[in-house]
Amino acid sequence: MSAENELDYQFLESTVKALVDNPEEVKIDRTVDEMGVLLTLNVSPDDMGKIIGRQGNTAKAIRILLRVVGMKNNARVNLKINEPENGKRPETTVDEAIDDLKI
């Protein structure tokens, strides 16, 4: 990869590593095809919430900024965030949730 084509990768890597608690677990795969550039992001299950953000706002912002970086290089850049294995939230009953609130 040339340095010019890696700008999207470098941007995503530095942004995500700044947001998470486990930067050593950040893994990014970059693939290029006729549709453009696809960056696939894997993070620690503990950091998933930090990357997604409330109502997905952090993920949306990262995607928008990646598109801007891509436009600078005449490339369409997309981000796929892989859900970690065992990434489903544990199911809690209403009673357990109320107990957690300590009301």
C-alpha contacts under 8 A as a table, 3 or more apart, distances in Angstrom:
res1	aa1	res2	aa2	distance
1	M	5	N	6.28
1	M	6	E	6.42
2	S	5	N	5.36
2	S	6	E	6.33
3	A	6	E	5.09
3	A	7	L	6.66
4	E	7	L	5.75
4	E	73	N	7.57
5	N	8	D	7.05
5	N	73	N	7.44
6	E	9	Y	5.09
6	E	10	Q	6.06
7	L	10	Q	5.08
7	L	11	F	5.94
7	L	69	V	7.30
8	D	11	F	5.12
8	D	12	L	6.15
8	D	66	L	6.29
8	D	69	V	6.09
8	D	70	G	6.62
8	D	77	V	7.67
9	Y	12	L	5.25
9	Y	13	E	6.04
9	Y	28	I	7.62
9	Y	30	R	7.17
9	Y	39	L	7.33
10	Q	13	E	5.11
10	Q	14	S	6.08
11	F	14	S	5.43
11	F	15	T	6.06
11	F	66	L	7.68
12	L	15	T	5.19
12	L	16	V	5.96
12	L	62	I	7.73
12	L	66	L	7.39
13	E	16	V	5.40
13	E	17	K	5.98
13	E	26	V	7.67
13	E	28	I	7.35
14	S	17	K	5.28
14	S	18	A	6.16
15	T	18	A	5.28
15	T	19	L	6.54
16	V	19	L	5.13
16	V	20	V	6.32
16	V	23	P	7.70
16	V	26	V	7.59
16	V	51	I	7.17
17	K	20	V	5.52
17	K	21	D	7.93
17	K	22	N	7.65
17	K	23	P	4.72
17	K	26	V	6.88
18	A	23	P	7.51
19	L	50	K	6.67
19	L	51	I	7.16
20	V	23	P	5.90
20	V	47	D	5.58
20	V	50	K	6.48
20	V	51	I	7.45
21	D	47	D	6.53
22	N	25	E	5.70
22	N	26	V	7.36
22	N	44	S	6.78
22	N	47	D	7.17
23	P	26	V	5.41
25	E	42	N	7.78
25	E	43	V	5.77
25	E	44	S	5.87
26	V	41	L	7.34
26	V	42	N	5.86
26	V	43	V	4.78
26	V	44	S	7.11
27	K	41	L	5.97
27	K	42	N	5.09
27	K	43	V	6.52
28	I	39	L	6.50
28	I	40	T	5.50
28	I	41	L	4.74
28	I	42	N	6.34
29	D	38	L	7.99
29	D	39	L	5.66
29	D	40	T	5.08
29	D	41	L	6.77
30	R	37	V	6.95
30	R	38	L	5.80
30	R	39	L	4.68
30	R	40	T	6.52
31	T	37	V	5.79
31	T	38	L	5.28
31	T	39	L	6.61
32	V	35	M	7.66
32	V	36	G	5.67
32	V	37	V	4.53
32	V	38	L	6.32
33	D	36	G	5.44
33	D	37	V	6.62
35	M	76	R	7.39
36	G	75	A	6.00
36	G	76	R	4.82
36	G	77	V	6.07
36	G	78	N	7.73
37	V	75	A	6.91
37	V	76	R	5.95
37	V	77	V	4.69
37	V	78	N	6.19
38	L	77	V	5.94
38	L	78	N	4.94
38	L	79	L	5.93
38	L	80	K	7.21
39	L	77	V	7.36
39	L	78	N	6.17
39	L	79	L	4.91
39	L	80	K	6.19
40	T	79	L	5.94
40	T	80	K	4.73
40	T	81	I	5.91
40	T	82	N	6.92
41	L	79	L	7.30
41	L	80	K	6.14
41	L	81	I	4.83
41	L	82	N	6.00
42	N	81	I	6.39
42	N	82	N	5.52
42	N	83	E	7.46
42	N	84	P	7.14
43	V	47	D	6.38
43	V	48	M	6.46
43	V	82	N	7.97
43	V	84	P	7.27
44	S	47	D	5.27
44	S	48	M	6.53
44	S	84	P	7.07
45	P	48	M	5.29
45	P	83	E	7.88
45	P	84	P	5.65
45	P	85	E	7.86
45	P	87	G	6.16
46	D	49	G	7.22
47	D	50	K	5.36
47	D	51	I	6.64
48	M	51	I	5.28
48	M	52	I	6.22
48	M	83	E	7.85
49	G	52	I	5.15
49	G	53	G	5.62
49	G	54	R	7.96
50	K	53	G	5.31
50	K	58	T	7.65
51	I	58	T	6.08
51	I	59	A	5.96
52	I	55	Q	7.62
52	I	56	G	4.85
52	I	57	N	6.77
52	I	58	T	5.41
52	I	59	A	4.81
53	G	56	G	4.98
53	G	57	N	5.44
53	G	58	T	4.69
53	G	59	A	6.62
54	R	57	N	5.75
54	R	58	T	7.19
56	G	59	A	5.40
56	G	60	K	6.15
57	N	60	K	5.03
57	N	61	A	6.13
58	T	61	A	5.12
58	T	62	I	6.25
59	A	62	I	5.15
59	A	63	R	6.18
60	K	63	R	5.11
60	K	64	I	6.19
61	A	64	I	5.12
61	A	65	L	6.22
62	I	65	L	5.18
62	I	66	L	6.10
63	R	66	L	5.06
63	R	67	R	6.26
63	R	78	N	6.92
63	R	79	L	6.20
64	I	67	R	5.17
64	I	68	V	6.44
65	L	68	V	5.03
65	L	69	V	6.28
66	L	69	V	5.00
66	L	70	G	6.06
66	L	77	V	6.24
66	L	78	N	7.39
66	L	79	L	7.90
67	R	70	G	4.87
67	R	71	M	6.05
67	R	76	R	6.50
67	R	77	V	5.41
67	R	78	N	7.17
68	V	71	M	5.06
68	V	72	K	6.44
69	V	72	K	5.32
69	V	73	N	6.90
70	G	73	N	5.19
70	G	74	N	6.04
70	G	75	A	4.75
70	G	76	R	5.58
70	G	77	V	5.45
71	M	74	N	4.77
71	M	75	A	5.66
71	M	76	R	6.74
72	K	75	A	7.63
83	E	87	G	5.93
84	P	87	G	4.85
92	T	96	E	6.05
92	T	97	A	6.46
93	T	96	E	5.21
93	T	97	A	6.30
94	V	97	A	5.07
94	V	98	I	6.21
95	D	98	I	5.15
95	D	99	D	6.17
96	E	99	D	5.01
96	E	100	D	6.17
97	A	100	D	5.05
97	A	101	L	6.48
98	I	101	L	5.11
98	I	102	K	6.68
98	I	103	I	6.96
99	D	102	K	5.20
99	D	103	I	7.13
